[in-house]
C-alpha cells in the first residue's frame, strides 16, 4: 500500500512539474511577443516608460521594462489608499466621535468625506446631530496637517479637484455655481451667495468663476451666463465657516469647545467602506482620497495627520514591497509620490488577495469601455476586459490594474509613462493598443 501511495505521489510531482514547465514556457512566449510590441512602438520610444506584466495564477513576472525604475504615479496613488481602506476599515468609515455629558453632546470630526457629500449623501451622522435634544458642542483641533497635501501646486486652488483637507469636511468642501432659467446663477451652498460679485472690467471671454486665493470671495465676468453652466470651486476652509455651514444646515446652534477627545468617545458610522472606495476609484475623487486617510488614522487611534498615517500603513502593511516607495498623499496630486511598476504589481496582488472576491473588486474599479475613468479609453462594451486605475498629471499618464485575456487568464499590469511632451491622447491610445493586444492574443 505504501509503495502505491509513493508511486502516485511521484506521478503527481511529475505532472505538477510538467504543468509549471508548460506555464513557464507559455509565459516566455508571451514575454517575447509583448517585447516585440514595444520594440515596434513608434510612441513609447519617445519618453521614459515602465511596464510590468504579471501572471497571478503562477505568481510569475512575465515581462517588464524599467520595472524597478521610479515613476510619478499621479492617481495610481489611489490604489494605495484603496488597499489601506481594505485593511484598516473593511466594514464602515467613521464619521463622528462623540460623548454625552448631562444635557450636552460634544463631537469631534474624523475627516469623513461622506458627511453631507453631494453624491455619497452620508446622512447618519447629520441625522444624529439633528435629532438629538442635547446642546451641541464642536471640539476642533484633531487634524494637524496643512490645508493642502505635500507638494500640491498652489495655482490649482481654483480647480474642483484640489479641495482643501480638514477634519470635518462639509458638502465636498466645494461651492457649486450653476446657471438658472432666468439667465443668472445659482450658488450652493446658498450661504456663499453673498460672497459672489461681478467683475465689470471683464466683458469678454468665457464665463468662469474665480475665487480669491486667501478668502471666500468669488468673482464672475460681466458676460452672458451659458446655458447648463456648472462649475465647482473649492472654498477656503475655516472654523468659523464650518460652524456657519453646520448651523445653517442643522438649523441648530453649535458652540465651540476646547477639549481633547477621550479614548472612550463613541463612534457614528456613515457609510459602508465599499461604497466610499467605489467613489474614490471610479471618478478618481481626490477629495475622498485625502479625507479617507484621516478616517484611517481615526480607526487606528492615531493623530489625524496624513504623513503619520501613511507611515503606519507602510510599516504595517507594505513592508514587503519590492522597492522602497515615496508616498506622500492620498490622491496622487503630489509629484512627491514615486513608485515602481514592480511595487504596483505587488500592491495589485495584495488588493486581489485581500478582497478575495473578483466580481466585487472589479465592480469598485474603473472598467475599460464601461465605467469610471477607463470608460472612454477603451471601445464601449458591456464585457470589459481591463479593470484598474488611471493616473494623469501634466506630462504623465499611467494605467495599472487587471487584464482578463480571451483565454480566461488573469494578468496584473502596470504601465507608467512619464516626461512626455506629446498629447496625452497619443500615449493613452498606445497603452490601449498594447493592453488590447495582450487581451486578444493570450
Residue pairs with C-beta under 8 A, 6 or more apart in sequence:
20 58
23 55
23 57
23 58
23 60
24 58
24 60
27 55
27 58
27 60
27 62
30 53
30 62
30 63
30 438
30 442
31 53
31 62
31 63
33 441
34 53
34 62
34 63
34 434
34 437
34 438
35 63
35 65
37 434
37 437
38 44
38 51
38 65
38 434
41 430
41 434
43 422
43 426
43 427
43 429
43 430
44 417
44 430
46 420
46 422
47 417
47 418
47 419
47 420
47 421
47 422
47 427
48 66
48 69
48 71
48 417
48 418
48 419
49 65
49 66
49 415
49 416
49 417
49 418
50 64
50 65
50 66
50 67
50 69
50 71
50 340
50 341
50 414
50 415
50 416
51 63
51 64
51 65
51 66
51 67
51 341
51 413
51 414
51 415
51 416
51 434
52 61
52 63
52 64
52 65
52 67
52 341
52 342
52 344
52 345
52 412
52 413
52 414
53 61
53 62
53 63
53 64
53 411
53 412
53 413
53 438
54 60
54 61
54 62
54 345
54 348
54 349
54 411
54 412
54 413
55 61
55 62
55 409
55 411
56 349
56 352
56 410
56 411
56 412
57 409
57 410
61 67
61 342
61 345
62 411
64 341
64 342
66 341
67 340
67 341
67 342
67 345
68 322
68 323
68 340
68 341
68 342
69 340
69 341
70 323
70 326
70 338
70 339
70 340
71 338
71 339
71 340
71 341
71 396
71 398
71 416
71 418
72 335
72 337
72 338
72 393
72 396
72 418
73 332
73 337
73 338
73 339
73 344
73 391
73 398
73 416
74 332
74 337
74 391
74 392
74 393
74 396
74 397
74 398
75 284
75 286
75 331
75 332
75 373
75 389
75 390
75 391
75 392
76 332
76 339
76 344
76 389
76 390
76 391
76 398
76 400
76 414
76 416
77 289
77 327
77 329
77 330
77 331
77 332
77 337
77 339
77 391
78 280
78 281
78 284
78 289
78 330
78 331
78 332
78 389
78 391
79 344
79 347
79 348
79 351
79 389
79 400
80 313
80 318
80 327
80 347
81 280
81 289
81 292
81 293
81 330
81 331
82 277
82 280
82 281
82 351
82 364
83 317
83 347
83 350
83 351
83 354
84 292
84 293
84 296
84 313
84 317
85 273
85 276
85 277
85 280
85 292
85 296
86 273
86 277
86 351
86 354
86 355
87 313
87 316
87 317
87 354
88 296
88 299
88 300
88 313
89 273
89 295
89 296
89 299
90 273
91 272
91 273
92 269
92 270
92 271
92 272
92 273
93 110
93 112
93 114
93 269
93 270
93 271
93 272
93 273
93 276
93 292
93 295
94 110
94 112
94 267
94 268
94 269
94 295
94 298
94 299
95 110
95 112
95 114
95 115
95 122
95 124
95 125
95 267
95 268
95 269
95 270
96 107
96 108
96 109
96 110
96 112
96 115
96 125
96 128
96 129
96 267
96 268
97 107
97 108
97 109
97 110
97 261
97 265
97 266
97 267
97 268
97 298
98 105
98 106
98 107
98 108
98 265
98 266
98 268
99 105
99 106
99 262
99 264
99 265
99 266
100 106
100 134
103 134
103 135
104 134
104 135
104 137
105 129
105 132
105 134
105 135
105 136
105 137
106 137
106 138
106 139
106 257
106 259
107 129
107 136
107 137
107 138
107 139
108 138
108 139
108 142
108 167
108 261
108 265
109 140
109 142
109 143
109 166
109 167
109 168
109 169
109 304
110 142
110 167
110 267
110 294
110 295
110 298
110 304
111 143
111 165
111 166
111 167
111 168
111 169
111 291
111 292
111 293
111 294
111 295
111 297
111 298
111 304
112 122
112 125
112 169
112 270
112 291
112 295
113 120
113 169
113 172
113 276
113 285
113 287
113 288
113 291
113 292
113 295
114 120
114 121
114 122
114 270
114 271
114 275
114 276
115 122
115 125
115 126
115 168
115 169
115 170
115 270
116 122
116 123
116 126
116 170
116 171
116 249
117 171
117 172
118 171
118 172
118 176
119 279
120 271
120 275
120 276
120 279
122 270
122 271
123 270
124 268
124 269
124 270
124 271
125 268
125 270
126 249
126 250
128 268
129 136
129 246
129 250
129 252
130 250
130 251
130 252
135 253
135 255
136 250
136 252
136 253
136 254
136 255
137 254
137 255
137 256
137 257
137 259
138 168
138 242
138 243
138 246
138 254
138 255
138 256
138 257
139 256
139 257
139 258
139 259
139 260
139 261
140 167
140 168
140 239
140 242
140 256
141 167
141 258
141 260
142 167
142 261
142 303
142 304
143 165
143 166
143 167
143 294
143 304
143 305
144 303
144 304
144 305
145 165
145 304
145 305
145 306
145 307
146 165
147 164
147 165
147 166
147 237
148 154
148 162
148 164
148 165
149 165
149 290
149 306
149 328
149 329
149 330
149 331
149 333
149 334
150 306
150 307
150 328
150 329
150 334
150 336
151 328
151 329
151 333
151 334
151 335
151 336
152 162
152 329
152 333
152 334
153 162
153 333
154 213
156 162
156 333
157 211
157 213
157 234
158 210
158 211
158 233
158 234
159 234
160 174
160 231
160 232
160 233
160 234
161 286
161 287
161 333
162 234
162 286
162 333
163 169
163 172
163 173
163 174
163 234
163 286
163 287
164 173
164 234
164 235
164 236
164 237
165 290
165 291
165 294
165 306
166 173
166 237
166 242
167 294
167 304
168 242
168 246
169 287
169 291
170 242
170 245
170 246
170 249
171 188
171 189
171 245
172 232
172 287
173 234
173 235
173 237
173 287
174 232
174 233
174 234
174 235
174 287
175 187
175 188
175 189
175 192
175 211
175 216
175 218
175 232
175 233
175 234
175 235
176 187
176 188
176 230
176 231
176 232
177 185
177 186
177 187
177 188
177 196
177 209
177 218
177 220
177 229
177 230
177 231
177 232
177 233
178 185
178 186
178 188
178 229
178 230
178 231
179 185
179 186
179 225
179 226
179 227
179 228
179 229
179 230
180 186
183 224
183 225
184 225
185 196
185 220
185 225
185 229
187 193
187 196
189 245
189 248
189 249
190 248
191 244
191 245
191 248
192 216
192 218
192 235
195 216
195 217
195 218
196 209
196 218
196 219
196 220
197 217
197 218
197 219
197 220
198 219
198 220
198 221
198 222
199 219
199 220
199 221
199 222
200 222
201 222
202 221
202 222
202 223
203 221
203 222
203 223
204 221
204 223
205 221
205 223
206 221
206 223
207 220
207 221
207 223
207 224
207 225
207 226
207 229
208 220
208 221
208 231
209 218
209 219
209 220
209 231
209 233
210 218
210 219
210 220
211 217
211 218
211 219
211 233
211 234
211 235
211 236
212 218
212 219
214 236
215 236
216 235
216 236
216 241
218 233
235 241
239 256
243 254
243 256
246 254
247 253
247 254
263 301
274 360
274 364
276 288
276 292
277 364
278 363
278 364
279 285
279 288
280 288
280 289
280 292
281 364
281 365
281 366
281 372
281 389
282 364
282 365
282 366
282 371
282 372
282 373
283 372
283 373
284 366
284 372
284 373
284 389
284 390
286 331
286 332
286 333
287 331
289 329
289 330
289 331
289 332
290 306
290 329
290 330
290 331
291 330
292 330
293 306
293 309
293 310
293 330
294 304
294 306
294 309
296 309
296 313
297 303
297 304
297 305
297 308
297 309
297 312
298 304
300 309
300 312
302 308
302 309
302 312
306 328
306 329
306 330
307 328
310 327
310 328
314 325
314 327
317 350
318 325
318 347
320 346
321 342
321 343
321 346
321 347
322 340
322 342
322 343
322 346
323 339
323 340
323 342
323 343
325 338
325 339
325 340
325 343
326 336
326 337
326 338
326 339
327 337
327 339
328 334
328 336
328 337
329 336
329 337
332 391
332 393
333 393
335 393
341 400
341 414
341 415
341 416
342 414
344 400
344 414
344 416
345 412
345 413
345 414
348 388
348 400
348 401
348 402
348 412
348 414
349 412
351 361
352 358
352 361
352 402
352 412
355 361
358 410
361 387
362 387
362 402
365 372
365 387
365 388
365 389
365 401
365 402
366 372
366 373
366 374
366 375
366 387
366 388
366 389
366 390
366 401
367 374
367 375
367 384
367 386
367 387
368 374
368 375
368 377
368 378
368 381
368 384
368 385
368 386
368 387
368 432
368 435
369 375
369 377
369 378
369 379
369 380
369 381
369 384
370 380
370 381
370 382
370 384
371 384
373 389
373 390
374 384
374 386
374 387
374 388
374 390
374 399
377 390
377 399
377 428
377 431
377 432
378 384
378 386
378 432
378 436
385 403
385 404
385 405
385 406
385 439
386 399
386 401
386 402
386 403
386 404
386 435
386 439
387 401
387 402
388 399
388 400
388 401
388 402
388 413
389 399
389 400
389 401
390 397
390 398
390 399
391 397
391 398
391 399
391 400
392 398
392 424
395 418
395 419
395 420
395 421
396 417
396 418
396 419
396 420
397 417
397 420
397 424
397 427
397 428
397 431
398 414
398 415
398 416
398 417
399 413
399 414
399 415
399 431
399 435
400 413
400 414
400 415
400 416
401 412
401 413
402 410
402 411
402 412
402 413
403 410
403 411
403 412
403 413
403 435
403 438
403 439
404 410
404 439
405 411
405 438
405 439
405 440
405 441
405 442
406 439
406 440
406 441
406 442
407 442
409 442
411 438
411 442
413 435
413 438
415 431
415 434
415 435
417 427
417 431
420 427
